[in-house]
Amino acid sequence: MLWNQIGSLVGSLALAIPFVQPCNPDTGPVIDPEGLPVGEQPCCEVSQAPACDDPDVVECVCERDAYCCETEWDSTCVSQADEFCDAECA
């Protein structure tokens, strides 16, 4: 009886949730390099502003994580810049 109620609830929720296309982690977001912001802070420093001062690093990081160019350049952005984008943070 309980499983029937749970199944009914799950089915109802599935109908109430709009269809969302899954993100493809292999390709990531589509970024237009011409429209990318360039920040004022070094790429190895956290900032509340989006992007950093090296356009090549910005392009590389934002292909992986659009948050870094849309919202803020946080510690995850710095780590990605260092690990994947040759920012050479020491």
Backbone hydrogen bonds, N-H to C=O, Kabsch-Sander energy under -0.5 kcal/mol:
donor,donor_aa,acceptor,acceptor_aa,energy
5,Q,1,M,-1.8
6,I,2,L,-2.4
7,G,3,W,-2.8
8,S,4,N,-2.1
9,L,5,Q,-2.2
10,V,6,I,-2.7
11,G,7,G,-2.3
12,S,8,S,-2.1
13,L,9,L,-2.4
14,A,10,V,-2.3
15,L,11,G,-1.5
16,A,12,S,-1.4
17,I,13,L,-1.5
27,T,24,N,-0.9
28,G,24,N,-2.7
31,I,29,P,-0.6
35,G,32,D,-1.4
36,L,33,P,-0.8
39,G,52,C,-2.3
45,E,42,P,-1.7
47,S,73,W,-3.2
51,A,68,C,-2.9
53,D,41,Q,-2.0
58,V,54,D,-2.7
59,E,55,P,-2.4
60,C,56,D,-2.0
61,V,57,V,-3.0
62,C,58,V,-2.7
63,E,59,E,-1.3
64,R,60,C,-0.7
64,R,61,V,-1.0
65,D,61,V,-2.4
68,C,65,D,-1.5
69,C,66,A,-1.6
70,E,66,A,-1.5
71,T,67,Y,-2.7
72,E,67,Y,-1.3
73,W,47,S,-1.0
73,W,49,A,-1.6
74,D,72,E,-1.1
78,V,74,D,-2.1
79,S,75,S,-2.4
80,Q,76,T,-2.4
81,A,77,C,-2.5
82,D,78,V,-2.2
83,E,79,S,-3.0
84,F,80,Q,-2.6
85,C,80,Q,-0.9
85,C,81,A,-0.8
87,A,81,A,-2.0
